[in-house]
Amino acid sequence: MLKRFLLNAVVLIILERILTGVSIQGGIESLLLAAAVLGLANAIVRPLLLVITLPINFLTLGLFTVVINALMLQLTAAIVPSFFIDGFGWALLTAILFSIVSVGLSMVLD
């Protein structure tokens, strides 16, 4: 669980450096807080949303999961005062890249 938390923090900082629509202000504390809130949102809220949106997810062959991931990023940005995402489009792009970078780093670390 700690490994996943640190991986989320690393991915967030990578995407913050790459994307202009994502910013983390306030240093390492803000980064760790954003990673913790994102982890909690993914552990608590995301499973509920996946169950509620199961028919849509089934019809889109799982692609709606990316939208749910974007919503989790927006929820994190709404909760953490120093984490910003400039709209849903940036959240969607961040969710896609977050998945790609996270899988890549997981493969390298394992």
Phi and psi restraints in degrees (range 20) as a CNS / XPLOR table:
assign (resid 1 and name C) (resid 2 and name N)
       (resid 2 and name CA) (resid 2 and name C) 1.0 -65.2 20.0 2
assign (resid 2 and name N) (resid 2 and name CA)
       (resid 2 and name C) (resid 3 and name N) 1.0 -38.3 20.0 2
assign (resid 2 and name C) (resid 3 and name N)
       (resid 3 and name CA) (resid 3 and name C) 1.0 -61.5 20.0 2
assign (resid 3 and name N) (resid 3 and name CA)
       (resid 3 and name C) (resid 4 and name N) 1.0 -42.8 20.0 2
assign (resid 3 and name C) (resid 4 and name N)
       (resid 4 and name CA) (resid 4 and name C) 1.0 -65.5 20.0 2
assign (resid 4 and name N) (resid 4 and name CA)
       (resid 4 and name C) (resid 5 and name N) 1.0 -40.4 20.0 2
assign (resid 4 and name C) (resid 5 and name N)
       (resid 5 and name CA) (resid 5 and name C) 1.0 -61.1 20.0 2
assign (resid 5 and name N) (resid 5 and name CA)
       (resid 5 and name C) (resid 6 and name N) 1.0 -47.5 20.0 2
assign (resid 5 and name C) (resid 6 and name N)
       (resid 6 and name CA) (resid 6 and name C) 1.0 -66.9 20.0 2
assign (resid 6 and name N) (resid 6 and name CA)
       (resid 6 and name C) (resid 7 and name N) 1.0 -36.1 20.0 2
assign (resid 6 and name C) (resid 7 and name N)
       (resid 7 and name CA) (resid 7 and name C) 1.0 -63.2 20.0 2
assign (resid 7 and name N) (resid 7 and name CA)
       (resid 7 and name C) (resid 8 and name N) 1.0 -42.8 20.0 2
assign (resid 7 and name C) (resid 8 and name N)
       (resid 8 and name CA) (resid 8 and name C) 1.0 -61.4 20.0 2
assign (resid 8 and name N) (resid 8 and name CA)
       (resid 8 and name C) (resid 9 and name N) 1.0 -40.8 20.0 2
assign (resid 8 and name C) (resid 9 and name N)
       (resid 9 and name CA) (resid 9 and name C) 1.0 -63.9 20.0 2
assign (resid 9 and name N) (resid 9 and name CA)
       (resid 9 and name C) (resid 10 and name N) 1.0 -42.9 20.0 2
assign (resid 9 and name C) (resid 10 and name N)
       (resid 10 and name CA) (resid 10 and name C) 1.0 -64.5 20.0 2
assign (resid 10 and name N) (resid 10 and name CA)
       (resid 10 and name C) (resid 11 and name N) 1.0 -43.3 20.0 2
assign (resid 10 and name C) (resid 11 and name N)
       (resid 11 and name CA) (resid 11 and name C) 1.0 -64.5 20.0 2
assign (resid 11 and name N) (resid 11 and name CA)
       (resid 11 and name C) (resid 12 and name N) 1.0 -41.0 20.0 2
assign (resid 11 and name C) (resid 12 and name N)
       (resid 12 and name CA) (resid 12 and name C) 1.0 -60.7 20.0 2
assign (resid 12 and name N) (resid 12 and name CA)
       (resid 12 and name C) (resid 13 and name N) 1.0 -42.6 20.0 2
assign (resid 12 and name C) (resid 13 and name N)
       (resid 13 and name CA) (resid 13 and name C) 1.0 -69.4 20.0 2
assign (resid 13 and name N) (resid 13 and name CA)
       (resid 13 and name C) (resid 14 and name N) 1.0 -35.8 20.0 2
assign (resid 13 and name C) (resid 14 and name N)
       (resid 14 and name CA) (resid 14 and name C) 1.0 -63.1 20.0 2
assign (resid 14 and name N) (resid 14 and name CA)
       (resid 14 and name C) (resid 15 and name N) 1.0 -47.9 20.0 2
assign (resid 14 and name C) (resid 15 and name N)
       (resid 15 and name CA) (resid 15 and name C) 1.0 -69.2 20.0 2
assign (resid 15 and name N) (resid 15 and name CA)
       (resid 15 and name C) (resid 16 and name N) 1.0 -30.9 20.0 2
assign (resid 15 and name C) (resid 16 and name N)
       (resid 16 and name CA) (resid 16 and name C) 1.0 -65.8 20.0 2
assign (resid 16 and name N) (resid 16 and name CA)
       (resid 16 and name C) (resid 17 and name N) 1.0 -33.6 20.0 2
assign (resid 16 and name C) (resid 17 and name N)
       (resid 17 and name CA) (resid 17 and name C) 1.0 -75.0 20.0 2
assign (resid 17 and name N) (resid 17 and name CA)
       (resid 17 and name C) (resid 18 and name N) 1.0 -31.7 20.0 2
assign (resid 17 and name C) (resid 18 and name N)
       (resid 18 and name CA) (resid 18 and name C) 1.0 -85.4 20.0 2
assign (resid 18 and name N) (resid 18 and name CA)
       (resid 18 and name C) (resid 19 and name N) 1.0 -45.7 20.0 2
assign (resid 18 and name C) (resid 19 and name N)
       (resid 19 and name CA) (resid 19 and name C) 1.0 -95.3 20.0 2
assign (resid 19 and name N) (resid 19 and name CA)
       (resid 19 and name C) (resid 20 and name N) 1.0 135.8 20.0 2
assign (resid 19 and name C) (resid 20 and name N)
       (resid 20 and name CA) (resid 20 and name C) 1.0 -80.9 20.0 2
assign (resid 20 and name N) (resid 20 and name CA)
       (resid 20 and name C) (resid 21 and name N) 1.0 -17.9 20.0 2
assign (resid 20 and name C) (resid 21 and name N)
       (resid 21 and name CA) (resid 21 and name C) 1.0 -87.5 20.0 2
assign (resid 21 and name N) (resid 21 and name CA)
       (resid 21 and name C) (resid 22 and name N) 1.0 2.3 20.0 2
assign (resid 21 and name C) (resid 22 and name N)
       (resid 22 and name CA) (resid 22 and name C) 1.0 -123.9 20.0 2
assign (resid 22 and name N) (resid 22 and name CA)
       (resid 22 and name C) (resid 23 and name N) 1.0 131.0 20.0 2
assign (resid 22 and name C) (resid 23 and name N)
       (resid 23 and name CA) (resid 23 and name C) 1.0 -144.6 20.0 2
assign (resid 23 and name N) (resid 23 and name CA)
       (resid 23 and name C) (resid 24 and name N) 1.0 143.2 20.0 2
assign (resid 23 and name C) (resid 24 and name N)
       (resid 24 and name CA) (resid 24 and name C) 1.0 -122.6 20.0 2
assign (resid 24 and name N) (resid 24 and name CA)
       (resid 24 and name C) (resid 25 and name N) 1.0 117.1 20.0 2
assign (resid 24 and name C) (resid 25 and name N)
       (resid 25 and name CA) (resid 25 and name C) 1.0 -110.1 20.0 2
assign (resid 25 and name N) (resid 25 and name CA)
       (resid 25 and name C) (resid 26 and name N) 1.0 142.6 20.0 2
assign (resid 25 and name C) (resid 26 and name N)
       (resid 26 and name CA) (resid 26 and name C) 1.0 110.2 20.0 2
assign (resid 26 and name N) (resid 26 and name CA)
       (resid 26 and name C) (resid 27 and name N) 1.0 2.9 20.0 2
assign (resid 26 and name C) (resid 27 and name N)
       (resid 27 and name CA) (resid 27 and name C) 1.0 89.7 20.0 2
assign (resid 27 and name N) (resid 27 and name CA)
       (resid 27 and name C) (resid 28 and name N) 1.0 -161.6 20.0 2
assign (resid 27 and name C) (resid 28 and name N)
       (resid 28 and name CA) (resid 28 and name C) 1.0 -65.1 20.0 2
assign (resid 28 and name N) (resid 28 and name CA)
       (resid 28 and name C) (resid 29 and name N) 1.0 -32.2 20.0 2
assign (resid 28 and name C) (resid 29 and name N)
       (resid 29 and name CA) (resid 29 and name C) 1.0 -63.0 20.0 2
assign (resid 29 and name N) (resid 29 and name CA)
       (resid 29 and name C) (resid 30 and name N) 1.0 -42.8 20.0 2
assign (resid 29 and name C) (resid 30 and name N)
       (resid 30 and name CA) (resid 30 and name C) 1.0 -66.4 20.0 2
assign (resid 30 and name N) (resid 30 and name CA)
       (resid 30 and name C) (resid 31 and name N) 1.0 -39.2 20.0 2
assign (resid 30 and name C) (resid 31 and name N)
       (resid 31 and name CA) (resid 31 and name C) 1.0 -62.4 20.0 2
assign (resid 31 and name N) (resid 31 and name CA)
       (resid 31 and name C) (resid 32 and name N) 1.0 -47.1 20.0 2
assign (resid 31 and name C) (resid 32 and name N)
       (resid 32 and name CA) (resid 32 and name C) 1.0 -66.6 20.0 2
assign (resid 32 and name N) (resid 32 and name CA)
       (resid 32 and name C) (resid 33 and name N) 1.0 -36.8 20.0 2
assign (resid 32 and name C) (resid 33 and name N)
       (resid 33 and name CA) (resid 33 and name C) 1.0 -64.8 20.0 2
assign (resid 33 and name N) (resid 33 and name CA)
       (resid 33 and name C) (resid 34 and name N) 1.0 -43.6 20.0 2
assign (resid 33 and name C) (resid 34 and name N)
       (resid 34 and name CA) (resid 34 and name C) 1.0 -62.9 20.0 2
assign (resid 34 and name N) (resid 34 and name CA)
       (resid 34 and name C) (resid 35 and name N) 1.0 -41.3 20.0 2
assign (resid 34 and name C) (resid 35 and name N)
       (resid 35 and name CA) (resid 35 and name C) 1.0 -64.9 20.0 2
assign (resid 35 and name N) (resid 35 and name CA)
       (resid 35 and name C) (resid 36 and name N) 1.0 -38.8 20.0 2
assign (resid 35 and name C) (resid 36 and name N)
       (resid 36 and name CA) (resid 36 and name C) 1.0 -67.5 20.0 2
assign (resid 36 and name N) (resid 36 and name CA)
       (resid 36 and name C) (resid 37 and name N) 1.0 -44.7 20.0 2
assign (resid 36 and name C) (resid 37 and name N)
       (resid 37 and name CA) (resid 37 and name C) 1.0 -65.2 20.0 2
assign (resid 37 and name N) (resid 37 and name CA)
       (resid 37 and name C) (resid 38 and name N) 1.0 -40.9 20.0 2
assign (resid 37 and name C) (resid 38 and name N)
       (resid 38 and name CA) (resid 38 and name C) 1.0 -62.7 20.0 2
assign (resid 38 and name N) (resid 38 and name CA)
       (resid 38 and name C) (resid 39 and name N) 1.0 -41.4 20.0 2
assign (resid 38 and name C) (resid 39 and name N)
       (resid 39 and name CA) (resid 39 and name C) 1.0 -62.5 20.0 2
assign (resid 39 and name N) (resid 39 and name CA)
       (resid 39 and name C) (resid 40 and name N) 1.0 -42.8 20.0 2
assign (resid 39 and name C) (resid 40 and name N)
       (resid 40 and name CA) (resid 40 and name C) 1.0 -66.2 20.0 2
assign (resid 40 and name N) (resid 40 and name CA)
       (resid 40 and name C) (resid 41 and name N) 1.0 -40.8 20.0 2
assign (resid 40 and name C) (resid 41 and name N)
       (resid 41 and name CA) (resid 41 and name C) 1.0 -63.1 20.0 2
assign (resid 41 and name N) (resid 41 and name CA)
       (resid 41 and name C) (resid 42 and name N) 1.0 -41.0 20.0 2
assign (resid 41 and name C) (resid 42 and name N)
       (resid 42 and name CA) (resid 42 and name C) 1.0 -69.0 20.0 2
assign (resid 42 and name N) (resid 42 and name CA)
       (resid 42 and name C) (resid 43 and name N) 1.0 -28.0 20.0 2
assign (resid 42 and name C) (resid 43 and name N)
       (resid 43 and name CA) (resid 43 and name C) 1.0 -84.7 20.0 2
assign (resid 43 and name N) (resid 43 and name CA)
       (resid 43 and name C) (resid 44 and name N) 1.0 -30.3 20.0 2
assign (resid 43 and name C) (resid 44 and name N)
       (resid 44 and name CA) (resid 44 and name C) 1.0 -107.5 20.0 2
assign (resid 44 and name N) (resid 44 and name CA)
       (resid 44 and name C) (resid 45 and name N) 1.0 -54.3 20.0 2
assign (resid 44 and name C) (resid 45 and name N)
       (resid 45 and name CA) (resid 45 and name C) 1.0 -80.9 20.0 2
assign (resid 45 and name N) (resid 45 and name CA)
       (resid 45 and name C) (resid 46 and name N) 1.0 -42.4 20.0 2
assign (resid 45 and name C) (resid 46 and name N)
       (resid 46 and name CA) (resid 46 and name C) 1.0 -57.6 20.0 2
assign (resid 46 and name N) (resid 46 and name CA)
       (resid 46 and name C) (resid 47 and name N) 1.0 -45.1 20.0 2
assign (resid 46 and name C) (resid 47 and name N)
       (resid 47 and name CA) (resid 47 and name C) 1.0 -61.2 20.0 2
assign (resid 47 and name N) (resid 47 and name CA)
       (resid 47 and name C) (resid 48 and name N) 1.0 -36.3 20.0 2
assign (resid 47 and name C) (resid 48 and name N)
       (resid 48 and name CA) (resid 48 and name C) 1.0 -64.6 20.0 2
assign (resid 48 and name N) (resid 48 and name CA)
       (resid 48 and name C) (resid 49 and name N) 1.0 -44.2 20.0 2
assign (resid 48 and name C) (resid 49 and name N)
       (resid 49 and name CA) (resid 49 and name C) 1.0 -64.7 20.0 2
assign (resid 49 and name N) (resid 49 and name CA)
       (resid 49 and name C) (resid 50 and name N) 1.0 -36.7 20.0 2
assign (resid 49 and name C) (resid 50 and name N)
       (resid 50 and name CA) (resid 50 and name C) 1.0 -64.6 20.0 2
assign (resid 50 and name N) (resid 50 and name CA)
       (resid 50 and name C) (resid 51 and name N) 1.0 -38.1 20.0 2
assign (resid 50 and name C) (resid 51 and name N)
       (resid 51 and name CA) (resid 51 and name C) 1.0 -69.2 20.0 2
assign (resid 51 and name N) (resid 51 and name CA)
       (resid 51 and name C) (resid 52 and name N) 1.0 -43.6 20.0 2
assign (resid 51 and name C) (resid 52 and name N)
       (resid 52 and name CA) (resid 52 and name C) 1.0 -63.9 20.0 2
assign (resid 52 and name N) (resid 52 and name CA)
       (resid 52 and name C) (resid 53 and name N) 1.0 -38.0 20.0 2
assign (resid 52 and name C) (resid 53 and name N)
       (resid 53 and name CA) (resid 53 and name C) 1.0 -97.4 20.0 2
assign (resid 53 and name N) (resid 53 and name CA)
       (resid 53 and name C) (resid 54 and name N) 1.0 18.5 20.0 2
assign (resid 53 and name C) (resid 54 and name N)
       (resid 54 and name CA) (resid 54 and name C) 1.0 -55.0 20.0 2
assign (resid 54 and name N) (resid 54 and name CA)
       (resid 54 and name C) (resid 55 and name N) 1.0 -44.4 20.0 2
assign (resid 54 and name C) (resid 55 and name N)
       (resid 55 and name CA) (resid 55 and name C) 1.0 -61.0 20.0 2
assign (resid 55 and name N) (resid 55 and name CA)
       (resid 55 and name C) (resid 56 and name N) 1.0 -41.6 20.0 2
assign (resid 55 and name C) (resid 56 and name N)
       (resid 56 and name CA) (resid 56 and name C) 1.0 -66.0 20.0 2
assign (resid 56 and name N) (resid 56 and name CA)
       (resid 56 and name C) (resid 57 and name N) 1.0 -41.4 20.0 2
assign (resid 56 and name C) (resid 57 and name N)
       (resid 57 and name CA) (resid 57 and name C) 1.0 -62.3 20.0 2
assign (resid 57 and name N) (resid 57 and name CA)
       (resid 57 and name C) (resid 58 and name N) 1.0 -39.6 20.0 2
assign (resid 57 and name C) (resid 58 and name N)
       (resid 58 and name CA) (resid 58 and name C) 1.0 -64.5 20.0 2
assign (resid 58 and name N) (resid 58 and name CA)
       (resid 58 and name C) (resid 59 and name N) 1.0 -44.7 20.0 2
assign (resid 58 and name C) (resid 59 and name N)
       (resid 59 and name CA) (resid 59 and name C) 1.0 -67.1 20.0 2
assign (resid 59 and name N) (resid 59 and name CA)
       (resid 59 and name C) (resid 60 and name N) 1.0 -31.6 20.0 2
assign (resid 59 and name C) (resid 60 and name N)
       (resid 60 and name CA) (resid 60 and name C) 1.0 -95.5 20.0 2
assign (resid 60 and name N) (resid 60 and name CA)
       (resid 60 and name C) (resid 61 and name N) 1.0 9.8 20.0 2
assign (resid 60 and name C) (resid 61 and name N)
       (resid 61 and name CA) (resid 61 and name C) 1.0 57.3 20.0 2
assign (resid 61 and name N) (resid 61 and name CA)
       (resid 61 and name C) (resid 62 and name N) 1.0 37.1 20.0 2
assign (resid 61 and name C) (resid 62 and name N)
       (resid 62 and name CA) (resid 62 and name C) 1.0 89.6 20.0 2
assign (resid 62 and name N) (resid 62 and name CA)
       (resid 62 and name C) (resid 63 and name N) 1.0 -4.6 20.0 2
assign (resid 62 and name C) (resid 63 and name N)
       (resid 63 and name CA) (resid 63 and name C) 1.0 -69.6 20.0 2
assign (resid 63 and name N) (resid 63 and name CA)
       (resid 63 and name C) (resid 64 and name N) 1.0 -22.1 20.0 2
assign (resid 63 and name C) (resid 64 and name N)
       (resid 64 and name CA) (resid 64 and name C) 1.0 -66.8 20.0 2
assign (resid 64 and name N) (resid 64 and name CA)
       (resid 64 and name C) (resid 65 and name N) 1.0 -17.7 20.0 2
assign (resid 64 and name C) (resid 65 and name N)
       (resid 65 and name CA) (resid 65 and name C) 1.0 -59.6 20.0 2
assign (resid 65 and name N) (resid 65 and name CA)
       (resid 65 and name C) (resid 66 and name N) 1.0 -32.9 20.0 2
assign (resid 65 and name C) (resid 66 and name N)
       (resid 66 and name CA) (resid 66 and name C) 1.0 -63.9 20.0 2
assign (resid 66 and name N) (resid 66 and name CA)
       (resid 66 and name C) (resid 67 and name N) 1.0 -38.4 20.0 2
assign (resid 66 and name C) (resid 67 and name N)
       (resid 67 and name CA) (resid 67 and name C) 1.0 -64.9 20.0 2
assign (resid 67 and name N) (resid 67 and name CA)
       (resid 67 and name C) (resid 68 and name N) 1.0 -41.6 20.0 2
assign (resid 67 and name C) (resid 68 and name N)
       (resid 68 and name CA) (resid 68 and name C) 1.0 -63.6 20.0 2
assign (resid 68 and name N) (resid 68 and name CA)
       (resid 68 and name C) (resid 69 and name N) 1.0 -40.6 20.0 2
assign (resid 68 and name C) (resid 69 and name N)
       (resid 69 and name CA) (resid 69 and name C) 1.0 -61.9 20.0 2
assign (resid 69 and name N) (resid 69 and name CA)
       (resid 69 and name C) (resid 70 and name N) 1.0 -39.3 20.0 2
assign (resid 69 and name C) (resid 70 and name N)
       (resid 70 and name CA) (resid 70 and name C) 1.0 -64.5 20.0 2
assign (resid 70 and name N) (resid 70 and name CA)
       (resid 70 and name C) (resid 71 and name N) 1.0 -39.1 20.0 2
assign (resid 70 and name C) (resid 71 and name N)
       (resid 71 and name CA) (resid 71 and name C) 1.0 -64.3 20.0 2
assign (resid 71 and name N) (resid 71 and name CA)
       (resid 71 and name C) (resid 72 and name N) 1.0 -35.4 20.0 2
assign (resid 71 and name C) (resid 72 and name N)
       (resid 72 and name CA) (resid 72 and name C) 1.0 -66.7 20.0 2
assign (resid 72 and name N) (resid 72 and name CA)
       (resid 72 and name C) (resid 73 and name N) 1.0 -36.9 20.0 2
assign (resid 72 and name C) (resid 73 and name N)
       (resid 73 and name CA) (resid 73 and name C) 1.0 -66.4 20.0 2
assign (resid 73 and name N) (resid 73 and name CA)
       (resid 73 and name C) (resid 74 and name N) 1.0 -40.5 20.0 2
assign (resid 73 and name C) (resid 74 and name N)
       (resid 74 and name CA) (resid 74 and name C) 1.0 -67.7 20.0 2
assign (resid 74 and name N) (resid 74 and name CA)
       (resid 74 and name C) (resid 75 and name N) 1.0 -36.7 20.0 2
assign (resid 74 and name C) (resid 75 and name N)
       (resid 75 and name CA) (resid 75 and name C) 1.0 -62.8 20.0 2
assign (resid 75 and name N) (resid 75 and name CA)
       (resid 75 and name C) (resid 76 and name N) 1.0 -42.1 20.0 2
assign (resid 75 and name C) (resid 76 and name N)
       (resid 76 and name CA) (resid 76 and name C) 1.0 -61.8 20.0 2
assign (resid 76 and name N) (resid 76 and name CA)
       (resid 76 and name C) (resid 77 and name N) 1.0 -42.9 20.0 2
assign (resid 76 and name C) (resid 77 and name N)
       (resid 77 and name CA) (resid 77 and name C) 1.0 -65.5 20.0 2
assign (resid 77 and name N) (resid 77 and name CA)
       (resid 77 and name C) (resid 78 and name N) 1.0 -31.4 20.0 2
assign (resid 77 and name C) (resid 78 and name N)
       (resid 78 and name CA) (resid 78 and name C) 1.0 -72.9 20.0 2
assign (resid 78 and name N) (resid 78 and name CA)
       (resid 78 and name C) (resid 79 and name N) 1.0 -30.8 20.0 2
assign (resid 78 and name C) (resid 79 and name N)
       (resid 79 and name CA) (resid 79 and name C) 1.0 -86.2 20.0 2
assign (resid 79 and name N) (resid 79 and name CA)
       (resid 79 and name C) (resid 80 and name N) 1.0 -43.4 20.0 2
assign (resid 79 and name C) (resid 80 and name N)
       (resid 80 and name CA) (resid 80 and name C) 1.0 -88.4 20.0 2
assign (resid 80 and name N) (resid 80 and name CA)
       (resid 80 and name C) (resid 81 and name N) 1.0 116.6 20.0 2
assign (resid 80 and name C) (resid 81 and name N)
       (resid 81 and name CA) (resid 81 and name C) 1.0 -67.0 20.0 2
assign (resid 81 and name N) (resid 81 and name CA)
       (resid 81 and name C) (resid 82 and name N) 1.0 -20.5 20.0 2
assign (resid 81 and name C) (resid 82 and name N)
       (resid 82 and name CA) (resid 82 and name C) 1.0 -104.6 20.0 2
assign (resid 82 and name N) (resid 82 and name CA)
       (resid 82 and name C) (resid 83 and name N) 1.0 11.5 20.0 2
assign (resid 82 and name C) (resid 83 and name N)
       (resid 83 and name CA) (resid 83 and name C) 1.0 -116.4 20.0 2
assign (resid 83 and name N) (resid 83 and name CA)
       (resid 83 and name C) (resid 84 and name N) 1.0 122.6 20.0 2
assign (resid 83 and name C) (resid 84 and name N)
       (resid 84 and name CA) (resid 84 and name C) 1.0 -126.6 20.0 2
assign (resid 84 and name N) (resid 84 and name CA)
       (resid 84 and name C) (resid 85 and name N) 1.0 138.6 20.0 2
assign (resid 84 and name C) (resid 85 and name N)
       (resid 85 and name CA) (resid 85 and name C) 1.0 -129.5 20.0 2
assign (resid 85 and name N) (resid 85 and name CA)
       (resid 85 and name C) (resid 86 and name N) 1.0 127.4 20.0 2
assign (resid 85 and name C) (resid 86 and name N)
       (resid 86 and name CA) (resid 86 and name C) 1.0 -84.5 20.0 2
assign (resid 86 and name N) (resid 86 and name CA)
       (resid 86 and name C) (resid 87 and name N) 1.0 69.1 20.0 2
assign (resid 86 and name C) (resid 87 and name N)
       (resid 87 and name CA) (resid 87 and name C) 1.0 98.0 20.0 2
assign (resid 87 and name N) (resid 87 and name CA)
       (resid 87 and name C) (resid 88 and name N) 1.0 171.0 20.0 2
assign (resid 87 and name C) (resid 88 and name N)
       (resid 88 and name CA) (resid 88 and name C) 1.0 -69.0 20.0 2
assign (resid 88 and name N) (resid 88 and name CA)
       (resid 88 and name C) (resid 89 and name N) 1.0 -33.0 20.0 2
assign (resid 88 and name C) (resid 89 and name N)
       (resid 89 and name CA) (resid 89 and name C) 1.0 -60.5 20.0 2
assign (resid 89 and name N) (resid 89 and name CA)
       (resid 89 and name C) (resid 90 and name N) 1.0 -44.8 20.0 2
assign (resid 89 and name C) (resid 90 and name N)
       (resid 90 and name CA) (resid 90 and name C) 1.0 -66.4 20.0 2
assign (resid 90 and name N) (resid 90 and name CA)
       (resid 90 and name C) (resid 91 and name N) 1.0 -36.8 20.0 2
assign (resid 90 and name C) (resid 91 and name N)
       (resid 91 and name CA) (resid 91 and name C) 1.0 -65.0 20.0 2
assign (resid 91 and name N) (resid 91 and name CA)
       (resid 91 and name C) (resid 92 and name N) 1.0 -39.4 20.0 2
assign (resid 91 and name C) (resid 92 and name N)
       (resid 92 and name CA) (resid 92 and name C) 1.0 -66.2 20.0 2
assign (resid 92 and name N) (resid 92 and name CA)
       (resid 92 and name C) (resid 93 and name N) 1.0 -46.2 20.0 2
assign (resid 92 and name C) (resid 93 and name N)
       (resid 93 and name CA) (resid 93 and name C) 1.0 -62.2 20.0 2
assign (resid 93 and name N) (resid 93 and name CA)
       (resid 93 and name C) (resid 94 and name N) 1.0 -41.4 20.0 2
assign (resid 93 and name C) (resid 94 and name N)
       (resid 94 and name CA) (resid 94 and name C) 1.0 -63.5 20.0 2
assign (resid 94 and name N) (resid 94 and name CA)
       (resid 94 and name C) (resid 95 and name N) 1.0 -40.4 20.0 2
assign (resid 94 and name C) (resid 95 and name N)
       (resid 95 and name CA) (resid 95 and name C) 1.0 -63.2 20.0 2
assign (resid 95 and name N) (resid 95 and name CA)
       (resid 95 and name C) (resid 96 and name N) 1.0 -42.3 20.0 2
assign (resid 95 and name C) (resid 96 and name N)
       (resid 96 and name CA) (resid 96 and name C) 1.0 -64.5 20.0 2
assign (resid 96 and name N) (resid 96 and name CA)
       (resid 96 and name C) (resid 97 and name N) 1.0 -50.1 20.0 2
assign (resid 96 and name C) (resid 97 and name N)
       (resid 97 and name CA) (resid 97 and name C) 1.0 -66.9 20.0 2
assign (resid 97 and name N) (resid 97 and name CA)
       (resid 97 and name C) (resid 98 and name N) 1.0 -34.7 20.0 2
assign (resid 97 and name C) (resid 98 and name N)
       (resid 98 and name CA) (resid 98 and name C) 1.0 -59.1 20.0 2
assign (resid 98 and name N) (resid 98 and name CA)
       (resid 98 and name C) (resid 99 and name N) 1.0 -44.7 20.0 2
assign (resid 98 and name C) (resid 99 and name N)
       (resid 99 and name CA) (resid 99 and name C) 1.0 -63.1 20.0 2
assign (resid 99 and name N) (resid 99 and name CA)
       (resid 99 and name C) (resid 100 and name N) 1.0 -45.4 20.0 2
assign (resid 99 and name C) (resid 100 and name N)
       (resid 100 and name CA) (resid 100 and name C) 1.0 -64.4 20.0 2
assign (resid 100 and name N) (resid 100 and name CA)
       (resid 100 and name C) (resid 101 and name N) 1.0 -49.4 20.0 2
assign (resid 100 and name C) (resid 101 and name N)
       (resid 101 and name CA) (resid 101 and name C) 1.0 -66.3 20.0 2
assign (resid 101 and name N) (resid 101 and name CA)
       (resid 101 and name C) (resid 102 and name N) 1.0 -38.8 20.0 2
assign (resid 101 and name C) (resid 102 and name N)
       (resid 102 and name CA) (resid 102 and name C) 1.0 -63.7 20.0 2
assign (resid 102 and name N) (resid 102 and name CA)
       (resid 102 and name C) (resid 103 and name N) 1.0 -43.3 20.0 2
assign (resid 102 and name C) (resid 103 and name N)
       (resid 103 and name CA) (resid 103 and name C) 1.0 -64.8 20.0 2
assign (resid 103 and name N) (resid 103 and name CA)
       (resid 103 and name C) (resid 104 and name N) 1.0 -42.7 20.0 2
assign (resid 103 and name C) (resid 104 and name N)
       (resid 104 and name CA) (resid 104 and name C) 1.0 -61.1 20.0 2
assign (resid 104 and name N) (resid 104 and name CA)
       (resid 104 and name C) (resid 105 and name N) 1.0 -46.5 20.0 2
assign (resid 104 and name C) (resid 105 and name N)
       (resid 105 and name CA) (resid 105 and name C) 1.0 -67.4 20.0 2
assign (resid 105 and name N) (resid 105 and name CA)
       (resid 105 and name C) (resid 106 and name N) 1.0 -36.2 20.0 2
assign (resid 105 and name C) (resid 106 and name N)
       (resid 106 and name CA) (resid 106 and name C) 1.0 -62.5 20.0 2
assign (resid 106 and name N) (resid 106 and name CA)
       (resid 106 and name C) (resid 107 and name N) 1.0 -39.9 20.0 2
assign (resid 106 and name C) (resid 107 and name N)
       (resid 107 and name CA) (resid 107 and name C) 1.0 -66.4 20.0 2
assign (resid 107 and name N) (resid 107 and name CA)
       (resid 107 and name C) (resid 108 and name N) 1.0 -39.8 20.0 2
assign (resid 107 and name C) (resid 108 and name N)
       (resid 108 and name CA) (resid 108 and name C) 1.0 -67.2 20.0 2
assign (resid 108 and name N) (resid 108 and name CA)
       (resid 108 and name C) (resid 109 and name N) 1.0 -42.4 20.0 2
assign (resid 108 and name C) (resid 109 and name N)
       (resid 109 and name CA) (resid 109 and name C) 1.0 -74.0 20.0 2
assign (resid 109 and name N) (resid 109 and name CA)
       (resid 109 and name C) (resid 110 and name N) 1.0 -27.5 20.0 2
